[in-house]
Amino acid sequence: MVEFKKEIMPIFYTATPEDVKLGTELFKKELREHEKKHGKEQVKKWEEALKVVARIKGREVKTT
């Protein structure tokens, strides 16, 4: 969606914008696993898209 410049409304469910910006290990670990299957270049594109989405004002849903 980022690549095609579509309107995005992020909903952060069980994750925070900081997680999506790759500021914590939550997504970093999974991306390292995907890198084995999809390659560094593809994962790099995903990382950049996640960082773009994390900067968009969205809604954070917290569960307890």
PDB file of N, CA, C and O in Angstrom, chain B, residues numbered from 101:
ATOM      1  N   MET B 101       0.820  -1.180   0.000  1.00  0.00           N
ATOM      2  CA  MET B 101       0.000   0.000   0.000  1.00  0.00           C
ATOM      3  C   MET B 101       0.871   1.253   0.000  1.00  0.00           C
ATOM      4  O   MET B 101       0.539   2.253  -0.637  1.00  0.00           O
ATOM      5  N   VAL B 102       1.974   1.187   0.713  1.00  0.00           N
ATOM      6  CA  VAL B 102       2.885   2.331   0.728  1.00  0.00           C
ATOM      7  C   VAL B 102       3.459   2.547  -0.662  1.00  0.00           C
ATOM      8  O   VAL B 102       3.527   3.678  -1.144  1.00  0.00           O
ATOM      9  N   GLU B 103       3.866   1.478  -1.294  1.00  0.00           N
ATOM     10  CA  GLU B 103       4.473   1.557  -2.620  1.00  0.00           C
ATOM     11  C   GLU B 103       3.530   2.191  -3.638  1.00  0.00           C
ATOM     12  O   GLU B 103       3.970   2.935  -4.515  1.00  0.00           O
ATOM     13  N   PHE B 104       2.238   1.900  -3.523  1.00  0.00           N
ATOM     14  CA  PHE B 104       1.263   2.417  -4.483  1.00  0.00           C
ATOM     15  C   PHE B 104       0.582   3.692  -3.988  1.00  0.00           C
ATOM     16  O   PHE B 104      -0.388   4.160  -4.583  1.00  0.00           O
ATOM     17  N   LYS B 105       1.105   4.250  -2.887  1.00  0.00           N
ATOM     18  CA  LYS B 105       0.630   5.520  -2.340  1.00  0.00           C
ATOM     19  C   LYS B 105      -0.867   5.499  -2.031  1.00  0.00           C
ATOM     20  O   LYS B 105      -1.580   6.465  -2.305  1.00  0.00           O
ATOM     21  N   LYS B 106      -1.329   4.401  -1.465  1.00  0.00           N
ATOM     22  CA  LYS B 106      -2.727   4.277  -1.051  1.00  0.00           C
ATOM     23  C   LYS B 106      -2.903   4.912   0.319  1.00  0.00           C
ATOM     24  O   LYS B 106      -1.951   5.000   1.095  1.00  0.00           O
ATOM     25  N   GLU B 107      -4.108   5.350   0.614  1.00  0.00           N
ATOM     26  CA  GLU B 107      -4.392   5.928   1.922  1.00  0.00           C
ATOM     27  C   GLU B 107      -4.339   4.814   2.967  1.00  0.00           C
ATOM     28  O   GLU B 107      -4.903   3.736   2.780  1.00  0.00           O
ATOM     29  N   ILE B 108      -3.652   5.099   4.061  1.00  0.00           N
ATOM     30  CA  ILE B 108      -3.448   4.097   5.099  1.00  0.00           C
ATOM     31  C   ILE B 108      -3.912   4.659   6.433  1.00  0.00           C
ATOM     32  O   ILE B 108      -3.598   5.797   6.781  1.00  0.00           O
ATOM     33  N   MET B 109      -4.660   3.855   7.178  1.00  0.00           N
ATOM     34  CA  MET B 109      -5.062   4.198   8.544  1.00  0.00           C
ATOM     35  C   MET B 109      -4.577   3.061   9.434  1.00  0.00           C
ATOM     36  O   MET B 109      -5.256   2.042   9.558  1.00  0.00           O
ATOM     37  N   PRO B 110      -3.403   3.223  10.061  1.00  0.00           N
ATOM     38  CA  PRO B 110      -2.874   2.139  10.875  1.00  0.00           C
ATOM     39  C   PRO B 110      -3.673   1.932  12.163  1.00  0.00           C
ATOM     40  O   PRO B 110      -4.107   2.884  12.811  1.00  0.00           O
ATOM     41  N   ILE B 111      -3.848   0.678  12.503  1.00  0.00           N
ATOM     42  CA  ILE B 111      -4.400   0.287  13.789  1.00  0.00           C
ATOM     43  C   ILE B 111      -3.357  -0.617  14.423  1.00  0.00           C
ATOM     44  O   ILE B 111      -3.083  -1.709  13.926  1.00  0.00           O
ATOM     45  N   PHE B 112      -2.785  -0.163  15.508  1.00  0.00           N
ATOM     46  CA  PHE B 112      -1.731  -0.895  16.178  1.00  0.00           C
ATOM     47  C   PHE B 112      -2.366  -1.767  17.256  1.00  0.00           C
ATOM     48  O   PHE B 112      -2.726  -1.282  18.329  1.00  0.00           O
ATOM     49  N   TYR B 113      -2.499  -3.048  16.961  1.00  0.00           N
ATOM     50  CA  TYR B 113      -3.150  -3.998  17.861  1.00  0.00           C
ATOM     51  C   TYR B 113      -2.077  -4.933  18.400  1.00  0.00           C
ATOM     52  O   TYR B 113      -1.433  -5.652  17.636  1.00  0.00           O
ATOM     53  N   THR B 114      -1.892  -4.924  19.675  1.00  0.00           N
ATOM     54  CA  THR B 114      -0.849  -5.687  20.372  1.00  0.00           C
ATOM     55  C   THR B 114       0.559  -5.303  19.914  1.00  0.00           C
ATOM     56  O   THR B 114       1.511  -6.056  20.119  1.00  0.00           O
ATOM     57  N   ALA B 115       0.682  -4.161  19.310  1.00  0.00           N
ATOM     58  CA  ALA B 115       1.984  -3.607  18.922  1.00  0.00           C
ATOM     59  C   ALA B 115       1.872  -2.097  19.088  1.00  0.00           C
ATOM     60  O   ALA B 115       0.775  -1.539  19.093  1.00  0.00           O
ATOM     61  N   THR B 116       3.000  -1.456  19.222  1.00  0.00           N
ATOM     62  CA  THR B 116       3.007  -0.002  19.344  1.00  0.00           C
ATOM     63  C   THR B 116       3.662   0.584  18.089  1.00  0.00           C
ATOM     64  O   THR B 116       4.327  -0.139  17.347  1.00  0.00           O
ATOM     65  N   PRO B 117       3.483   1.863  17.851  1.00  0.00           N
ATOM     66  CA  PRO B 117       4.188   2.473  16.726  1.00  0.00           C
ATOM     67  C   PRO B 117       5.704   2.258  16.831  1.00  0.00           C
ATOM     68  O   PRO B 117       6.379   2.094  15.814  1.00  0.00           O
ATOM     69  N   GLU B 118       6.233   2.259  18.045  1.00  0.00           N
ATOM     70  CA  GLU B 118       7.669   2.026  18.235  1.00  0.00           C
ATOM     71  C   GLU B 118       8.071   0.628  17.753  1.00  0.00           C
ATOM     72  O   GLU B 118       9.150   0.459  17.184  1.00  0.00           O
ATOM     73  N   ASP B 119       7.214  -0.374  17.977  1.00  0.00           N
ATOM     74  CA  ASP B 119       7.475  -1.727  17.473  1.00  0.00           C
ATOM     75  C   ASP B 119       7.546  -1.717  15.949  1.00  0.00           C
ATOM     76  O   ASP B 119       8.437  -2.320  15.352  1.00  0.00           O
ATOM     77  N   VAL B 120       6.597  -1.024  15.335  1.00  0.00           N
ATOM     78  CA  VAL B 120       6.505  -0.993  13.878  1.00  0.00           C
ATOM     79  C   VAL B 120       7.663  -0.204  13.267  1.00  0.00           C
ATOM     80  O   VAL B 120       8.094  -0.501  12.153  1.00  0.00           O
ATOM     81  N   LYS B 121       8.169   0.797  13.987  1.00  0.00           N
ATOM     82  CA  LYS B 121       9.338   1.551  13.522  1.00  0.00           C
ATOM     83  C   LYS B 121      10.613   0.734  13.663  1.00  0.00           C
ATOM     84  O   LYS B 121      11.700   1.203  13.324  1.00  0.00           O
ATOM     85  N   LEU B 122      10.479  -0.491  14.165  1.00  0.00           N
ATOM     86  CA  LEU B 122      11.597  -1.403  14.396  1.00  0.00           C
ATOM     87  C   LEU B 122      12.484  -0.906  15.538  1.00  0.00           C
ATOM     88  O   LEU B 122      13.689  -1.156  15.561  1.00  0.00           O
ATOM     89  N   GLY B 123      11.862  -0.200  16.479  1.00  0.00           N
ATOM     90  CA  GLY B 123      12.588   0.287  17.646  1.00  0.00           C
ATOM     91  C   GLY B 123      12.668  -0.719  18.774  1.00  0.00           C
ATOM     92  O   GLY B 123      13.354  -0.494  19.771  1.00  0.00           O
ATOM     93  N   THR B 124      11.962  -1.839  18.614  1.00  0.00           N
ATOM     94  CA  THR B 124      12.006  -2.920  19.601  1.00  0.00           C
ATOM     95  C   THR B 124      12.278  -4.228  18.857  1.00  0.00           C
ATOM     96  O   THR B 124      12.318  -4.251  17.627  1.00  0.00           O
ATOM     97  N   GLU B 125      12.458  -5.283  19.587  1.00  0.00           N
ATOM     98  CA  GLU B 125      12.758  -6.579  18.973  1.00  0.00           C
ATOM     99  C   GLU B 125      11.518  -7.289  18.414  1.00  0.00           C
ATOM    100  O   GLU B 125      11.656  -8.278  17.694  1.00  0.00           O
ATOM    101  N   LEU B 126      10.313  -6.806  18.728  1.00  0.00           N
ATOM    102  CA  LEU B 126       9.089  -7.509  18.325  1.00  0.00           C
ATOM    103  C   LEU B 126       9.065  -7.847  16.835  1.00  0.00           C
ATOM    104  O   LEU B 126       8.819  -8.999  16.475  1.00  0.00           O
ATOM    105  N   PHE B 127       9.309  -6.889  15.978  1.00  0.00           N
ATOM    106  CA  PHE B 127       9.271  -7.136  14.533  1.00  0.00           C
ATOM    107  C   PHE B 127      10.649  -7.481  13.969  1.00  0.00           C
ATOM    108  O   PHE B 127      10.748  -8.195  12.972  1.00  0.00           O
ATOM    109  N   LYS B 128      11.697  -6.986  14.593  1.00  0.00           N
ATOM    110  CA  LYS B 128      13.049  -7.241  14.084  1.00  0.00           C
ATOM    111  C   LYS B 128      13.332  -8.730  13.981  1.00  0.00           C
ATOM    112  O   LYS B 128      13.886  -9.194  12.984  1.00  0.00           O
ATOM    113  N   LYS B 129      12.958  -9.474  15.000  1.00  0.00           N
ATOM    114  CA  LYS B 129      13.204 -10.921  15.022  1.00  0.00           C
ATOM    115  C   LYS B 129      12.488 -11.608  13.857  1.00  0.00           C
ATOM    116  O   LYS B 129      13.073 -12.439  13.162  1.00  0.00           O
ATOM    117  N   GLU B 130      11.239 -11.258  13.655  1.00  0.00           N
ATOM    118  CA  GLU B 130      10.463 -11.872  12.570  1.00  0.00           C
ATOM    119  C   GLU B 130      11.029 -11.504  11.203  1.00  0.00           C
ATOM    120  O   GLU B 130      11.073 -12.343  10.303  1.00  0.00           O
ATOM    121  N   LEU B 131      11.458 -10.270  11.045  1.00  0.00           N
ATOM    122  CA  LEU B 131      12.028  -9.855   9.764  1.00  0.00           C
ATOM    123  C   LEU B 131      13.311 -10.615   9.452  1.00  0.00           C
ATOM    124  O   LEU B 131      13.569 -10.944   8.294  1.00  0.00           O
ATOM    125  N   ARG B 132      14.110 -10.895  10.463  1.00  0.00           N
ATOM    126  CA  ARG B 132      15.327 -11.694  10.234  1.00  0.00           C
ATOM    127  C   ARG B 132      14.968 -13.088   9.717  1.00  0.00           C
ATOM    128  O   ARG B 132      15.663 -13.631   8.859  1.00  0.00           O
ATOM    129  N   GLU B 133      13.892 -13.660  10.235  1.00  0.00           N
ATOM    130  CA  GLU B 133      13.442 -14.972   9.760  1.00  0.00           C
ATOM    131  C   GLU B 133      12.953 -14.883   8.313  1.00  0.00           C
ATOM    132  O   GLU B 133      13.254 -15.758   7.502  1.00  0.00           O
ATOM    133  N   HIS B 134      12.207 -13.841   7.992  1.00  0.00           N
ATOM    134  CA  HIS B 134      11.696 -13.667   6.622  1.00  0.00           C
ATOM    135  C   HIS B 134      12.837 -13.429   5.629  1.00  0.00           C
ATOM    136  O   HIS B 134      12.733 -13.783   4.454  1.00  0.00           O
ATOM    137  N   GLU B 135      13.912 -12.832   6.110  1.00  0.00           N
ATOM    138  CA  GLU B 135      15.056 -12.556   5.244  1.00  0.00           C
ATOM    139  C   GLU B 135      15.633 -13.844   4.665  1.00  0.00           C
ATOM    140  O   GLU B 135      16.103 -13.861   3.527  1.00  0.00           O
ATOM    141  N   LYS B 136      15.600 -14.910   5.439  1.00  0.00           N
ATOM    142  CA  LYS B 136      16.104 -16.211   4.974  1.00  0.00           C
ATOM    143  C   LYS B 136      15.292 -16.722   3.784  1.00  0.00           C
ATOM    144  O   LYS B 136      15.840 -17.334   2.867  1.00  0.00           O
ATOM    145  N   LYS B 137      14.006 -16.471   3.806  1.00  0.00           N
ATOM    146  CA  LYS B 137      13.121 -16.980   2.755  1.00  0.00           C
ATOM    147  C   LYS B 137      12.977 -16.012   1.573  1.00  0.00           C
ATOM    148  O   LYS B 137      12.927 -16.436   0.418  1.00  0.00           O
ATOM    149  N   HIS B 138      12.911 -14.703   1.873  1.00  0.00           N
ATOM    150  CA  HIS B 138      12.590 -13.720   0.838  1.00  0.00           C
ATOM    151  C   HIS B 138      13.773 -12.874   0.377  1.00  0.00           C
ATOM    152  O   HIS B 138      13.667 -12.173  -0.630  1.00  0.00           O
ATOM    153  N   GLY B 139      14.893 -12.924   1.089  1.00  0.00           N
ATOM    154  CA  GLY B 139      16.073 -12.168   0.696  1.00  0.00           C
ATOM    155  C   GLY B 139      16.143 -10.788   1.335  1.00  0.00           C
ATOM    156  O   GLY B 139      15.138 -10.223   1.767  1.00  0.00           O
ATOM    157  N   LYS B 140      17.358 -10.270   1.379  1.00  0.00           N
ATOM    158  CA  LYS B 140      17.609  -8.986   2.044  1.00  0.00           C
ATOM    159  C   LYS B 140      16.906  -7.815   1.365  1.00  0.00           C
ATOM    160  O   LYS B 140      16.364  -6.941   2.041  1.00  0.00           O
ATOM    161  N   GLU B 141      16.913  -7.794   0.053  1.00  0.00           N
ATOM    162  CA  GLU B 141      16.315  -6.657  -0.665  1.00  0.00           C
ATOM    163  C   GLU B 141      14.819  -6.539  -0.392  1.00  0.00           C
ATOM    164  O   GLU B 141      14.318  -5.441  -0.150  1.00  0.00           O
ATOM    165  N   GLN B 142      14.104  -7.659  -0.429  1.00  0.00           N
ATOM    166  CA  GLN B 142      12.661  -7.634  -0.178  1.00  0.00           C
ATOM    167  C   GLN B 142      12.381  -7.198   1.252  1.00  0.00           C
ATOM    168  O   GLN B 142      11.499  -6.371   1.485  1.00  0.00           O
ATOM    169  N   VAL B 143      13.110  -7.738   2.201  1.00  0.00           N
ATOM    170  CA  VAL B 143      12.902  -7.387   3.604  1.00  0.00           C
ATOM    171  C   VAL B 143      13.229  -5.922   3.848  1.00  0.00           C
ATOM    172  O   VAL B 143      12.570  -5.271   4.658  1.00  0.00           O
ATOM    173  N   LYS B 144      14.225  -5.400   3.168  1.00  0.00           N
ATOM    174  CA  LYS B 144      14.572  -3.983   3.296  1.00  0.00           C
ATOM    175  C   LYS B 144      13.389  -3.108   2.856  1.00  0.00           C
ATOM    176  O   LYS B 144      13.099  -2.095   3.494  1.00  0.00           O
ATOM    177  N   LYS B 145      12.715  -3.488   1.785  1.00  0.00           N
ATOM    178  CA  LYS B 145      11.527  -2.755   1.330  1.00  0.00           C
ATOM    179  C   LYS B 145      10.431  -2.792   2.392  1.00  0.00           C
ATOM    180  O   LYS B 145       9.772  -1.786   2.655  1.00  0.00           O
ATOM    181  N   TRP B 146      10.247  -3.961   2.997  1.00  0.00           N
ATOM    182  CA  TRP B 146       9.231  -4.093   4.048  1.00  0.00           C
ATOM    183  C   TRP B 146       9.576  -3.221   5.248  1.00  0.00           C
ATOM    184  O   TRP B 146       8.701  -2.577   5.825  1.00  0.00           O
ATOM    185  N   GLU B 147      10.856  -3.203   5.623  1.00  0.00           N
ATOM    186  CA  GLU B 147      11.286  -2.384   6.763  1.00  0.00           C
ATOM    187  C   GLU B 147      10.983  -0.913   6.510  1.00  0.00           C
ATOM    188  O   GLU B 147      10.474  -0.218   7.390  1.00  0.00           O
ATOM    189  N   GLU B 148      11.295  -0.443   5.316  1.00  0.00           N
ATOM    190  CA  GLU B 148      11.036   0.955   4.980  1.00  0.00           C
ATOM    191  C   GLU B 148       9.537   1.251   5.001  1.00  0.00           C
ATOM    192  O   GLU B 148       9.124   2.308   5.477  1.00  0.00           O
ATOM    193  N   ALA B 149       8.726   0.336   4.492  1.00  0.00           N
ATOM    194  CA  ALA B 149       7.272   0.525   4.488  1.00  0.00           C
ATOM    195  C   ALA B 149       6.740   0.562   5.921  1.00  0.00           C
ATOM    196  O   ALA B 149       5.866   1.372   6.232  1.00  0.00           O
ATOM    197  N   LEU B 150       7.247  -0.295   6.787  1.00  0.00           N
ATOM    198  CA  LEU B 150       6.815  -0.291   8.183  1.00  0.00           C
ATOM    199  C   LEU B 150       7.127   1.044   8.844  1.00  0.00           C
ATOM    200  O   LEU B 150       6.313   1.572   9.602  1.00  0.00           O
ATOM    201  N   LYS B 151       8.291   1.581   8.562  1.00  0.00           N
ATOM    202  CA  LYS B 151       8.684   2.864   9.156  1.00  0.00           C
ATOM    203  C   LYS B 151       7.783   3.997   8.664  1.00  0.00           C
ATOM    204  O   LYS B 151       7.442   4.896   9.433  1.00  0.00           O
ATOM    205  N   VAL B 152       7.400   3.958   7.403  1.00  0.00           N
ATOM    206  CA  VAL B 152       6.485   4.968   6.854  1.00  0.00           C
ATOM    207  C   VAL B 152       5.133   4.874   7.553  1.00  0.00           C
ATOM    208  O   VAL B 152       4.582   5.887   7.981  1.00  0.00           O
ATOM    209  N   VAL B 153       4.603   3.668   7.667  1.00  0.00           N
ATOM    210  CA  VAL B 153       3.297   3.465   8.287  1.00  0.00           C
ATOM    211  C   VAL B 153       3.323   3.891   9.755  1.00  0.00           C
ATOM    212  O   VAL B 153       2.353   4.468  10.245  1.00  0.00           O
ATOM    213  N   ALA B 154       4.403   3.617  10.448  1.00  0.00           N
ATOM    214  CA  ALA B 154       4.495   3.960  11.870  1.00  0.00           C
ATOM    215  C   ALA B 154       4.468   5.464  12.102  1.00  0.00           C
ATOM    216  O   ALA B 154       4.111   5.915  13.190  1.00  0.00           O
ATOM    217  N   ARG B 155       4.838   6.240  11.097  1.00  0.00           N
ATOM    218  CA  ARG B 155       4.816   7.706  11.239  1.00  0.00           C
ATOM    219  C   ARG B 155       3.419   8.294  11.003  1.00  0.00           C
ATOM    220  O   ARG B 155       3.181   9.462  11.310  1.00  0.00           O
ATOM    221  N   ILE B 156       2.506   7.502  10.466  1.00  0.00           N
ATOM    222  CA  ILE B 156       1.151   7.966  10.203  1.00  0.00           C
ATOM    223  C   ILE B 156       0.355   7.893  11.498  1.00  0.00           C
ATOM    224  O   ILE B 156       0.416   6.903  12.227  1.00  0.00           O
ATOM    225  N   LYS B 157      -0.383   8.944  11.768  1.00  0.00           N
ATOM    226  CA  LYS B 157      -1.203   8.940  12.977  1.00  0.00           C
ATOM    227  C   LYS B 157      -2.263   7.864  12.825  1.00  0.00           C
ATOM    228  O   LYS B 157      -3.042   7.866  11.872  1.00  0.00           O
ATOM    229  N   GLY B 158      -2.279   6.965  13.759  1.00  0.00           N
ATOM    230  CA  GLY B 158      -3.234   5.866  13.725  1.00  0.00           C
ATOM    231  C   GLY B 158      -3.873   5.675  15.073  1.00  0.00           C
ATOM    232  O   GLY B 158      -3.850   6.569  15.919  1.00  0.00           O
ATOM    233  N   ARG B 159      -4.428   4.538  15.263  1.00  0.00           N
ATOM    234  CA  ARG B 159      -5.087   4.214  16.529  1.00  0.00           C
ATOM    235  C   ARG B 159      -4.344   3.049  17.182  1.00  0.00           C
ATOM    236  O   ARG B 159      -4.031   2.047  16.540  1.00  0.00           O
ATOM    237  N   GLU B 160      -4.075   3.212  18.464  1.00  0.00           N
ATOM    238  CA  GLU B 160      -3.392   2.167  19.217  1.00  0.00           C
ATOM    239  C   GLU B 160      -4.433   1.479  20.090  1.00  0.00           C
ATOM    240  O   GLU B 160      -5.076   2.122  20.919  1.00  0.00           O
ATOM    241  N   VAL B 161      -4.599   0.175  19.905  1.00  0.00           N
ATOM    242  CA  VAL B 161      -5.556  -0.600  20.678  1.00  0.00           C
ATOM    243  C   VAL B 161      -4.783  -1.420  21.691  1.00  0.00           C
ATOM    244  O   VAL B 161      -3.914  -2.217  21.336  1.00  0.00           O
ATOM    245  N   LYS B 162      -5.110  -1.216  22.954  1.00  0.00           N
ATOM    246  CA  LYS B 162      -4.421  -1.941  24.011  1.00  0.00           C
ATOM    247  C   LYS B 162      -5.374  -2.941  24.634  1.00  0.00           C
ATOM    248  O   LYS B 162      -6.532  -2.627  24.910  1.00  0.00           O
ATOM    249  N   THR B 163      -4.882  -4.136  24.851  1.00  0.00           N
ATOM    250  CA  THR B 163      -5.669  -5.156  25.509  1.00  0.00           C
ATOM    251  C   THR B 163      -5.009  -5.482  26.836  1.00  0.00           C
ATOM    252  O   THR B 163      -3.787  -5.401  26.967  1.00  0.00           O
ATOM    253  N   THR B 164      -5.800  -5.843  27.798  1.00  0.00           N
ATOM    254  CA  THR B 164      -5.236  -6.186  29.108  1.00  0.00           C
ATOM    255  C   THR B 164      -5.577  -7.590  29.480  1.00  0.00           C
ATOM    256  O   THR B 164      -5.188  -8.057  30.550  1.00  0.00           O
TER     257      THR B 164
END
